[in-house]
Amino acid sequence: MDTLSSEVTTRELRSRLSEVLGRAMYAGERIGVTRNGKLAAVVISAEDLEALEEFEMAQDVAAYREAVANDDGGRVSLDELRRELTR
């Protein structure tokens, strides 16, 4: 992952948790946590999480607006949907 500042193993994280949190909180670093050599999690700041959530919300709103704009007004009953799905 190109956006990671660095990586630590789960074992290292246990002994360096305070440092890792400080780097995420104050330096804005994104620190990957690996387990058995594979990326398992990423420590990010609360600010980064809020920005990601705002981005996701903006995407959801845009998708909703597109769906409304493309709505042809046609509706399908639940029974019709079930029949269509079981074909």
PyRosetta script that sets phi, psi and omega in degrees:
from pyrosetta import init, pose_from_sequence

init()
pose = pose_from_sequence("MDTLSSEVTTRELRSRLSEVLGRAMYAGERIGVTRNGKLAAVVISAEDLEALEEFEMAQDVAAYREAVANDDGGRVSLDELRRELTR")
pose.set_psi(1, 122.0)
pose.set_omega(1, -173.5)
pose.set_phi(2, -72.5)
pose.set_psi(2, -19.6)
pose.set_omega(2, -175.3)
pose.set_phi(3, -89.8)
pose.set_psi(3, 1.0)
pose.set_omega(3, 179.1)
pose.set_phi(4, -80.3)
pose.set_psi(4, 136.9)
pose.set_omega(4, 175.9)
pose.set_phi(5, -76.4)
pose.set_psi(5, -39.1)
pose.set_omega(5, -179.3)
pose.set_phi(6, -164.3)
pose.set_psi(6, 178.3)
pose.set_omega(6, 178.4)
pose.set_phi(7, -133.4)
pose.set_psi(7, 149.1)
pose.set_omega(7, 172.4)
pose.set_phi(8, -134.7)
pose.set_psi(8, 152.7)
pose.set_omega(8, 174.3)
pose.set_phi(9, -81.7)
pose.set_psi(9, 164.7)
pose.set_omega(9, 177.7)
pose.set_phi(10, -60.9)
pose.set_psi(10, -34.9)
pose.set_omega(10, 178.1)
pose.set_phi(11, -65.1)
pose.set_psi(11, -45.1)
pose.set_omega(11, 177.8)
pose.set_phi(12, -63.3)
pose.set_psi(12, -38.6)
pose.set_omega(12, -178.8)
pose.set_phi(13, -59.7)
pose.set_psi(13, -40.3)
pose.set_omega(13, 179.1)
pose.set_phi(14, -56.6)
pose.set_psi(14, -42.5)
pose.set_omega(14, -176.2)
pose.set_phi(15, -87.7)
pose.set_psi(15, -15.8)
pose.set_omega(15, -175.6)
pose.set_phi(16, -121.9)
pose.set_psi(16, 21.9)
pose.set_omega(16, -173.5)
pose.set_phi(17, -55.4)
pose.set_psi(17, -46.9)
pose.set_omega(17, -178.5)
pose.set_phi(18, -60.0)
pose.set_psi(18, -43.9)
pose.set_omega(18, 178.7)
pose.set_phi(19, -63.5)
pose.set_psi(19, -45.7)
pose.set_omega(19, -179.0)
pose.set_phi(20, -62.1)
pose.set_psi(20, -44.8)
pose.set_omega(20, 178.2)
pose.set_phi(21, -62.3)
pose.set_psi(21, -42.1)
pose.set_omega(21, 178.1)
pose.set_phi(22, -61.2)
pose.set_psi(22, -42.4)
pose.set_omega(22, 179.3)
pose.set_phi(23, -64.6)
pose.set_psi(23, -38.1)
pose.set_omega(23, 178.3)
pose.set_phi(24, -70.8)
pose.set_psi(24, -45.3)
pose.set_omega(24, -175.9)
pose.set_phi(25, -69.3)
pose.set_psi(25, -48.6)
pose.set_omega(25, -170.1)
pose.set_phi(26, -98.1)
pose.set_psi(26, -30.0)
pose.set_omega(26, -178.8)
pose.set_phi(27, -100.7)
pose.set_psi(27, -6.6)
pose.set_omega(27, 179.0)
pose.set_phi(28, 70.3)
pose.set_psi(28, 19.4)
pose.set_omega(28, 179.7)
pose.set_phi(29, -74.0)
pose.set_psi(29, 151.5)
pose.set_omega(29, 173.3)
pose.set_phi(30, -112.6)
pose.set_psi(30, 113.9)
pose.set_omega(30, -171.4)
pose.set_phi(31, -112.9)
pose.set_psi(31, 119.6)
pose.set_omega(31, 178.9)
pose.set_phi(32, -77.4)
pose.set_psi(32, 141.6)
pose.set_omega(32, 176.3)
pose.set_phi(33, -113.4)
pose.set_psi(33, 121.4)
pose.set_omega(33, -177.9)
pose.set_phi(34, -104.7)
pose.set_psi(34, 149.6)
pose.set_omega(34, 175.7)
pose.set_phi(35, -136.5)
pose.set_psi(35, 123.3)
pose.set_omega(35, -176.8)
pose.set_phi(36, 55.4)
pose.set_psi(36, 37.8)
pose.set_omega(36, 175.9)
pose.set_phi(37, 80.7)
pose.set_psi(37, 0.6)
pose.set_omega(37, -179.0)
pose.set_phi(38, -116.0)
pose.set_psi(38, 143.6)
pose.set_omega(38, 177.9)
pose.set_phi(39, -63.2)
pose.set_psi(39, 123.2)
pose.set_omega(39, -176.9)
pose.set_phi(40, -111.1)
pose.set_psi(40, -29.7)
pose.set_omega(40, -177.2)
pose.set_phi(41, -161.5)
pose.set_psi(41, 169.4)
pose.set_omega(41, 177.1)
pose.set_phi(42, -134.7)
pose.set_psi(42, 131.2)
pose.set_omega(42, 175.5)
pose.set_phi(43, -93.1)
pose.set_psi(43, 121.3)
pose.set_omega(43, 178.5)
pose.set_phi(44, -130.1)
pose.set_psi(44, 166.1)
pose.set_omega(44, 178.6)
pose.set_phi(45, -75.5)
pose.set_psi(45, 160.6)
pose.set_omega(45, 175.1)
pose.set_phi(46, -61.8)
pose.set_psi(46, -34.0)
pose.set_omega(46, 177.9)
pose.set_phi(47, -62.2)
pose.set_psi(47, -43.9)
pose.set_omega(47, 177.0)
pose.set_phi(48, -62.8)
pose.set_psi(48, -41.0)
pose.set_omega(48, 179.3)
pose.set_phi(49, -62.8)
pose.set_psi(49, -44.2)
pose.set_omega(49, 178.8)
pose.set_phi(50, -61.0)
pose.set_psi(50, -40.9)
pose.set_omega(50, 178.8)
pose.set_phi(51, -64.6)
pose.set_psi(51, -40.8)
pose.set_omega(51, 177.5)
pose.set_phi(52, -64.0)
pose.set_psi(52, -41.1)
pose.set_omega(52, 179.4)
pose.set_phi(53, -66.2)
pose.set_psi(53, -39.5)
pose.set_omega(53, 176.8)
pose.set_phi(54, -63.3)
pose.set_psi(54, -40.9)
pose.set_omega(54, 178.0)
pose.set_phi(55, -62.3)
pose.set_psi(55, -45.6)
pose.set_omega(55, 178.6)
pose.set_phi(56, -61.4)
pose.set_psi(56, -41.8)
pose.set_omega(56, 179.7)
pose.set_phi(57, -63.4)
pose.set_psi(57, -42.3)
pose.set_omega(57, 178.7)
pose.set_phi(58, -61.8)
pose.set_psi(58, -39.7)
pose.set_omega(58, 176.9)
pose.set_phi(59, -64.9)
pose.set_psi(59, -41.7)
pose.set_omega(59, 179.1)
pose.set_phi(60, -63.0)
pose.set_psi(60, -43.3)
pose.set_omega(60, 179.5)
pose.set_phi(61, -63.5)
pose.set_psi(61, -43.2)
pose.set_omega(61, 179.2)
pose.set_phi(62, -63.2)
pose.set_psi(62, -41.8)
pose.set_omega(62, 178.9)
pose.set_phi(63, -65.3)
pose.set_psi(63, -39.5)
pose.set_omega(63, 178.0)
pose.set_phi(64, -63.3)
pose.set_psi(64, -46.8)
pose.set_omega(64, -179.5)
pose.set_phi(65, -62.1)
pose.set_psi(65, -38.4)
pose.set_omega(65, 177.6)
pose.set_phi(66, -65.5)
pose.set_psi(66, -42.1)
pose.set_omega(66, 179.6)
pose.set_phi(67, -63.3)
pose.set_psi(67, -41.5)
pose.set_omega(67, 178.9)
pose.set_phi(68, -64.8)
pose.set_psi(68, -43.1)
pose.set_omega(68, -179.5)
pose.set_phi(69, -63.8)
pose.set_psi(69, -32.9)
pose.set_omega(69, -177.4)
pose.set_phi(70, -93.8)
pose.set_psi(70, 1.8)
pose.set_omega(70, -178.4)
pose.set_phi(71, -68.0)
pose.set_psi(71, 122.0)
pose.set_omega(71, -179.4)
pose.set_phi(72, -90.9)
pose.set_psi(72, 1.1)
pose.set_omega(72, 177.9)
pose.set_phi(73, 85.5)
pose.set_psi(73, -10.0)
pose.set_omega(73, 179.7)
pose.set_phi(74, -72.5)
pose.set_psi(74, 141.8)
pose.set_omega(74, 179.3)
pose.set_phi(75, -128.4)
pose.set_psi(75, 155.6)
pose.set_omega(75, 179.9)
pose.set_phi(76, -127.5)
pose.set_psi(76, 135.5)
pose.set_omega(76, 177.7)
pose.set_phi(77, -74.9)
pose.set_psi(77, 163.6)
pose.set_omega(77, 178.4)
pose.set_phi(78, -61.4)
pose.set_psi(78, -40.3)
pose.set_omega(78, 178.7)
pose.set_phi(79, -63.2)
pose.set_psi(79, -41.2)
pose.set_omega(79, 178.0)
pose.set_phi(80, -63.5)
pose.set_psi(80, -41.3)
pose.set_omega(80, 178.5)
pose.set_phi(81, -62.5)
pose.set_psi(81, -45.0)
pose.set_omega(81, 179.3)
pose.set_phi(82, -60.3)
pose.set_psi(82, -44.0)
pose.set_omega(82, 178.8)
pose.set_phi(83, -62.0)
pose.set_psi(83, -43.3)
pose.set_omega(83, -179.7)
pose.set_phi(84, -62.9)
pose.set_psi(84, -39.6)
pose.set_omega(84, -177.8)
pose.set_phi(85, -74.7)
pose.set_psi(85, -22.8)
pose.set_omega(85, -177.8)
pose.set_phi(86, -95.4)
pose.set_psi(86, 4.0)
pose.set_omega(86, 178.6)
pose.set_phi(87, -71.3)
pose.dump_pdb("model.pdb")
